[in-house]
């Protein structure tokens, strides 16, 4: 499982659903759809309409991948922090039942408010 306590693992940029969606397609249940994708250097996060899937690409070749599935139904609370003048990164903190806090950091060009609204729509 990904070490979510190390926020620096995720410096996410928006990515195209067409590029990353097929990577997680075998994990999706019938009727589940990819809503939004974000990519770091090698790792990436896919938001579906049911869960967040964090993918940790491992090894030299990148063929080995760890897929961590975090269902929205287990979110107890969440926090959105927008980018500022000097702190250009935005942050999304999610508290999951049984797991604790998960922090994702996004580059300033990410629309963190829209992402927070999406999470609210699925979790509330």
TILO-743458 format. One record per residue: x, y, z negated of N, C-alpha, C in turn. Coordinates in steps of 0.05 Angstrom, whole numbers, plus 5000, padded with zeros to 4 digits. Example, Ala and Ser with C-alpha at 12.3 -4.5 7.8 and 13.67 -1.06 7.14 Angstrom:
<pts>
526448864844524649104844526449344844
525749554858527349794857525850014843
</pts>
This chain:
<pts>
501749765000500050005000501850255000
500850465012502250715013502450834986
504750954979505151104954503951384957
501451414949500151674952501051884932
502551804912503551994892505752174904
506952094927508952244940507652394963
506752644958505252794978506952865002
509552875000511252955022511152745044
510152505039509852305060508052405082
506152565075504152655094504452955099
505553035121505553305132504153275158
501553275157499853195180499153415199
499153355224498353525245495953405259
494053565269491853455284492853285308
491453065312492152885335489552815350
489852725374487552655390486452385382
483852375379482452115372483151905392
483451975418483951785439486751645435
488551795422491251685419491451485395
490051555373490351395349487951205343
485651275354483251115350483650825358
484750765381485150485389486950325370
488750465355490450325336488950205313
486750335305485150235282482550105291
482050105317479549985327479049705317
481049525316480449255306479549245277
480049455262479249455234476349565229
475249695249472649825246470349615246
468349675230465949505229464049605251
462149435259460249515279458749775272
458749965290457450225286459250435274
461550355263463450555252464850705274
465250965271466551115292468751295281
470751345297472951525290471951805292
472451965271471552245271473852435276
476152385263478352575264480952425258
483152505271485852385268487952595262
489852515245492152685239494652515238
496852635247499352475250501652625237
503352465224505952575213508052475233
510552445224512652355242511952075254
511551875236510751615245508151525234
507551615210505051535196502751705207
500351605202497951755210495551685193
493551855194491151825179488751855199
486951665197484551675213482051695195
480451895200477951925185475751815203
474251615192471851515206469451625192
467151535200464651625187464051455162
465851265155465551105131467851115111
470251175122472651155105474951305117
477051315102479651435110481551195113
482951175135484850965140487651095142
489351035123492051135123493950915134
495550985154497250795167500150865162
501550675149504450715144505950535163
507350665182508950525202511650445190
512350195191514750095177516649975196
519149945187521249805202522449985224
524549885235526050035256524450065281
522949855289521549865314518749985311
517649985287515050095282512749905289
513449645293511449455299509949365274
511249375251509949305226508449555215
505849515209504249745199502649655175
502449835156500749785132498249965136
495949845136493349985139492049985112
491650225100490350255075487650385079
485550245071482750335076481650445050
480750695051479650835028476750925034
474750775024472050835031471051095017
469551255031468451495020466651444996
465351204996463551144974464951124947
467651104947469151084922470351354913
469751564928470751834921469151934897
470552014876469252124852469352434852
471452544864471752834866473752894889
473653134899475653214919476153514917
478453594927479253874926480553954952
479954184962481154294987482754544980
485254554988486854794984487754895011
486955135018487555245045490455345045
491555385069494255495072494155795065
496455895056496656175048498656315065
499456555056501356715071504156595070
504956505046507656395043507656085042
505555975031505255685030503555615054
504855515076503455475101502055205103
502355035083501054775084498354785069
496454635079493954595066493954315053
492354275032492354025018489453925013
489153665015486653535009487253334987
486053374964486253184941483653024939
483852764937481552594934481952414910
479952384893480152214870478351964875
479651734877478251484883477951314858
475551204855475051024833476950784835
478450724813480250494813482950544825
483350764838485950824851487151084839
485551274834486551534824486751734846
488551924843488852154861490452084886
489352164909490752144935491052424946
493452504952493952764963494952744992
493652895009494552915037495253205043
497553245054498453515061498253555091
497253785099496753845127498254095135
499254105159500454345170498454565171
499254815171497555045170495555065193
496054945216494254965238491954765236
491754615215489454425211487154575199
484754505207482354635197481454485172
482654545149482154395124479354445114
478154675119475454725110473454545124
473854505150472054325165472454035155
474853965149475453695138474053655111
474253865094472853855068469853825071
468753965091465853955096465053675105
466753555122466253285132466253085109
468253105091468452925068465952965051
465153205046462753255030460353125043
460053145069457753025082457652725079
459952595079460052305077460052205048
461252365029461552275002459152344983
457752554990455652654972452952534979
</pts>
